[in-house]
Amino acid sequence: MALVGFLAVAAFYLIAEHRAHLLGWLPLLIFLACPLLHVFMHGRHGGHGNQSIQPSSGWRQPPHEH
């Protein structure tokens, strides 16, 4: 518990003293997160393009159920 408290206080002071430096990097970090979000979010629905066209491998999507 003491270590967690110490780390919380240290994090508070680091953020408080270096806020200008951290906020200066924020736009760049958001821009760099775009490729990661693109990769992980497109993995759910199969990527770009028309979804009605089936891949040539013969794979078929299961029917949608409610």
BAKELO-298876 format. One record per atom (N, C-alpha, C, O): atom name; x, y, z. Coordinates in steps of 0.02 Angstrom, whole numbers. Each point is the difference from the previous one (the first is absolute). Example, Ala and Ser with C-alpha at 12.3 -4.5 7.8 and 13.67 -1.06 7.14 Angstrom:
2
+----+--------+--------+--------+
! at !      x !      y !      z !
+----+--------+--------+--------+
!  N !    660 !   -284 !    390 !
! CA !    -45 !     59 !      0 !
!  C !     45 !     60 !      0 !
!  O !     52 !     -1 !     33 !
!  N !    -70 !     54 !    -69 !
! CA !     42 !     59 !      3 !
!  C !    -39 !     55 !     37 !
!  O !     25 !     55 !      8 !
+----+--------+--------+--------+
//
This chain:
66
+----+--------+--------+--------+
! at !      x !      y !      z !
+----+--------+--------+--------+
!  N !     41 !    -60 !      0 !
! CA !    -41 !     60 !      0 !
!  C !     43 !     63 !      0 !
!  O !    -17 !     49 !    -32 !
!  N !     72 !    -52 !     68 !
! CA !     44 !     58 !      3 !
!  C !     30 !     15 !    -69 !
!  O !      7 !     57 !    -20 !
!  N !     11 !   -110 !    -16 !
! CA !     29 !      9 !    -66 !
!  C !    -51 !     31 !    -48 !
!  O !     17 !     44 !    -39 !
!  N !    -79 !    -67 !     42 !
! CA !    -52 !     28 !    -42 !
!  C !    -11 !     74 !     16 !
!  O !     -7 !     41 !    -45 !
!  N !      5 !    -25 !    109 !
! CA !     -8 !     70 !     20 !
!  C !     58 !     43 !    -23 !
!  O !    -10 !     55 !    -25 !
!  N !     71 !    -81 !     32 !
! CA !     59 !     37 !    -23 !
!  C !     -3 !     11 !    -75 !
!  O !     15 !     55 !    -24 !
!  N !    -33 !   -106 !    -14 !
! CA !     -5 !      6 !    -73 !
!  C !    -54 !     49 !    -21 !
!  O !      8 !     37 !    -49 !
!  N !    -64 !    -35 !     86 !
! CA !    -53 !     47 !    -15 !
!  C !     23 !     72 !     11 !
!  O !    -14 !     43 !    -41 !
!  N !     49 !    -31 !     97 !
! CA !     25 !     68 !     14 !
!  C !     53 !     20 !    -52 !
!  O !      0 !     56 !    -24 !
!  N !     44 !   -103 !      8 !
! CA !     52 !     15 !    -50 !
!  C !    -32 !     15 !    -68 !
!  O !     22 !     46 !    -35 !
!  N !    -72 !    -85 !     15 !
! CA !    -34 !     12 !    -64 !
!  C !    -34 !     68 !      0 !
!  O !      1 !     36 !    -50 !
!  N !    -32 !    -18 !    107 !
! CA !    -33 !     66 !      4 !
!  C !     50 !     57 !    -10 !
!  O !    -13 !     46 !    -39 !
!  N !     70 !    -50 !     73 !
! CA !     50 !     53 !     -7 !
!  C !     31 !      1 !    -69 !
!  O !     14 !     54 !    -26 !
!  N !     -2 !   -111 !     -3 !
! CA !     28 !     -1 !    -68 !
!  C !    -49 !     31 !    -50 !
!  O !     20 !     38 !    -44 !
!  N !    -83 !    -55 !     50 !
! CA !    -50 !     27 !    -46 !
!  C !     -9 !     75 !     13 !
!  O !     -6 !     39 !    -48 !
!  N !      5 !    -18 !    111 !
! CA !    -10 !     71 !     16 !
!  C !     58 !     42 !    -25 !
!  O !    -11 !     55 !    -25 !
!  N !     72 !    -79 !     32 !
! CA !     59 !     39 !    -19 !
!  C !     14 !     -2 !    -75 !
!  O !     31 !     46 !    -27 !
!  N !    -52 !    -99 !     -6 !
! CA !     17 !     -8 !    -71 !
!  C !    -62 !      0 !    -44 !
!  O !      0 !    -29 !    -54 !
!  N !    -53 !     62 !     77 !
! CA !    -63 !      2 !    -38 !
!  C !     10 !     31 !    -69 !
!  O !    -28 !    -25 !    -49 !
!  N !     66 !     77 !     43 !
! CA !     11 !     33 !    -64 !
!  C !     34 !    -47 !    -50 !
!  O !    -17 !     -1 !    -59 !
!  N !     65 !    -37 !     83 !
! CA !     34 !    -47 !    -43 !
!  C !    -47 !    -56 !    -23 !
!  O !      0 !    -20 !    -58 !
!  N !    -40 !     -5 !    104 !
! CA !    -47 !    -55 !    -16 !
!  C !    -54 !     23 !    -48 !
!  O !    -16 !    -35 !    -47 !
!  N !    -11 !     95 !     58 !
! CA !    -52 !     25 !    -44 !
!  C !     27 !     17 !    -69 !
!  O !    -37 !     -2 !    -49 !
!  N !    100 !     18 !     45 !
! CA !     31 !     13 !    -65 !
!  C !      5 !    -63 !    -43 !
!  O !     -3 !      4 !    -61 !
!  N !     10 !    -62 !     93 !
! CA !      4 !    -63 !    -36 !
!  C !    -68 !    -30 !    -15 !
!  O !     -4 !    -46 !    -40 !
!  N !    -49 !     70 !     71 !
! CA !    -66 !    -30 !     -7 !
!  C !    -24 !     -3 !    -72 !
!  O !    -24 !    -53 !    -21 !
!  N !     28 !    106 !    -19 !
! CA !    -23 !     -6 !    -70 !
!  C !     39 !    -53 !    -39 !
!  O !    -28 !    -35 !    -41 !
!  N !     93 !     29 !     53 !
! CA !     39 !    -50 !    -34 !
!  C !    -20 !    -70 !     21 !
!  O !     -3 !    -45 !    -41 !
!  N !    -10 !     35 !    105 !
! CA !    -21 !    -66 !     25 !
!  C !    -67 !    -20 !    -29 !
!  O !    -11 !    -59 !    -16 !
!  N !    -35 !    106 !     10 !
! CA !    -65 !    -15 !    -31 !
!  C !     10 !    -20 !    -73 !
!  O !    -31 !    -47 !    -24 !
!  N !     74 !     83 !    -10 !
! CA !     14 !    -15 !    -71 !
!  C !     32 !    -69 !     -7 !
!  O !    -16 !    -37 !    -46 !
!  N !     62 !     20 !     91 !
! CA !     33 !    -65 !     -3 !
!  C !    -47 !    -57 !     20 !
!  O !     13 !    -58 !    -18 !
!  N !    -65 !     72 !     55 !
! CA !    -49 !    -52 !     20 !
!  C !    -45 !    -19 !    -58 !
!  O !    -31 !    -53 !      2 !
!  N !     26 !     94 !    -54 !
! CA !    -45 !    -14 !    -56 !
!  C !     15 !    -67 !    -34 !
!  O !    -47 !    -38 !    -11 !
!  N !    109 !     22 !     -5 !
! CA !     13 !    -65 !    -32 !
!  C !    -19 !    -59 !     45 !
!  O !    -26 !    -50 !    -25 !
!  N !     37 !     55 !     90 !
! CA !    -18 !    -54 !     45 !
!  C !    -76 !     -9 !      2 !
!  O !    -25 !    -56 !     -2 !
!  N !    -11 !    111 !      7 !
! CA !    -73 !     -4 !      1 !
!  C !    -25 !    -28 !    -66 !
!  O !    -48 !    -39 !     -1 !
!  N !     78 !     58 !    -54 !
! CA !    -21 !    -24 !    -66 !
!  C !      9 !    -76 !     -3 !
!  O !    -45 !    -34 !    -24 !
!  N !    101 !      8 !     47 !
! CA !     13 !    -72 !     -3 !
!  C !    -49 !    -37 !     44 !
!  O !    -29 !    -50 !    -21 !
!  N !     20 !     72 !     83 !
! CA !    -41 !    -37 !     46 !
!  C !    -75 !      7 !    -14 !
!  O !    -37 !    -47 !     11 !
!  N !     16 !    104 !    -35 !
! CA !    -72 !      9 !    -13 !
!  C !    -22 !    -34 !    -64 !
!  O !    -57 !    -24 !     -3 !
!  N !    100 !     20 !    -48 !
! CA !    -20 !    -33 !    -62 !
!  C !      4 !    -76 !      6 !
!  O !    -25 !    -35 !    -44 !
!  N !     55 !      9 !     95 !
! CA !      2 !    -72 !      9 !
!  C !    -68 !    -29 !     14 !
!  O !    -10 !    -60 !     -9 !
!  N !    -36 !     99 !     32 !
! CA !    -67 !    -25 !     18 !
!  C !    -44 !    -12 !    -60 !
!  O !    -40 !    -47 !      1 !
!  N !     46 !     87 !    -54 !
! CA !    -47 !     -7 !    -55 !
!  C !     33 !    -18 !    -66 !
!  O !    -35 !     -1 !    -51 !
!  N !     98 !    -14 !     50 !
! CA !     31 !    -25 !    -61 !
!  C !     33 !     51 !    -44 !
!  O !     21 !    -17 !    -55 !
!  N !    -16 !     79 !     75 !
! CA !     36 !     49 !    -40 !
!  C !    -44 !     44 !    -41 !
!  O !    -60 !      5 !     11 !
!  N !     90 !     28 !    -60 !
! CA !    -34 !     47 !    -44 !
!  C !    -36 !    -37 !    -56 !
!  O !     12 !    -59 !    -12 !
!  N !    -55 !     94 !    -21 !
! CA !    -31 !    -27 !    -60 !
!  C !    -72 !    -20 !     11 !
!  O !    -29 !      8 !     54 !
!  N !      0 !    -35 !   -107 !
! CA !    -69 !    -21 !      1 !
!  C !     -6 !    -65 !     38 !
!  O !     35 !    -48 !    -16 !
!  N !    -78 !     46 !     65 !
! CA !     -6 !    -59 !     42 !
!  C !    -43 !    -54 !    -33 !
!  O !      0 !    -57 !     24 !
!  N !    -35 !     73 !    -78 !
! CA !    -42 !    -51 !    -31 !
!  C !     41 !    -47 !    -44 !
!  O !    -24 !    -54 !    -17 !
!  N !     84 !     73 !     -2 !
! CA !     43 !    -43 !    -41 !
!  C !     35 !    -49 !     45 !
!  O !     34 !     19 !     48 !
!  N !    -42 !    -84 !    -62 !
! CA !     31 !    -52 !     40 !
!  C !     72 !    -11 !    -23 !
!  O !     14 !      6 !    -60 !
!  N !     31 !    -22 !    105 !
! CA !     69 !    -15 !    -19 !
!  C !      3 !    -62 !    -45 !
!  O !    -46 !    -42 !      3 !
!  N !     97 !     36 !    -43 !
! CA !      6 !    -55 !    -48 !
!  C !     15 !    -67 !     34 !
!  O !     -3 !    -52 !    -34 !
!  N !     20 !     51 !     97 !
! CA !     18 !    -62 !     34 !
!  C !    -61 !    -43 !     17 !
!  O !      8 !    -56 !     24 !
!  N !    -68 !     81 !    -37 !
! CA !    -59 !    -38 !     14 !
!  C !    -27 !     10 !     71 !
!  O !    -49 !    -31 !     18 !
!  N !     80 !     74 !     21 !
! CA !    -22 !     13 !     68 !
!  C !    -65 !     39 !     -3 !
!  O !     -7 !     46 !    -39 !
!  N !    -40 !    -65 !     81 !
! CA !    -64 !     34 !      3 !
!  C !    -12 !     24 !     71 !
!  O !     16 !    -35 !     48 !
!  N !    -44 !     93 !    -42 !
! CA !    -18 !     26 !     66 !
!  C !    -61 !    -36 !     26 !
!  O !    -45 !    -16 !    -39 !
!  N !     42 !      2 !    104 !
! CA !    -60 !    -31 !     28 !
!  C !    -58 !     48 !     -2 !
!  O !     10 !     61 !     -1 !
!  N !    -72 !    -87 !     -1 !
! CA !    -58 !     46 !     -3 !
!  C !     -4 !     41 !     64 !
!  O !     19 !    -22 !     54 !
!  N !    -44 !     83 !    -62 !
! CA !     -8 !     45 !     56 !
!  C !    -60 !    -20 !     41 !
!  O !    -55 !     -9 !    -27 !
!  N !     63 !      2 !     92 !
! CA !    -55 !    -20 !     44 !
!  C !    -12 !     53 !     52 !
!  O !     47 !     33 !     23 !
!  N !   -108 !    -24 !     -4 !
! CA !    -17 !     48 !     53 !
!  C !    -12 !    -34 !     64 !
!  O !    -15 !     32 !     50 !
+----+--------+--------+--------+
//
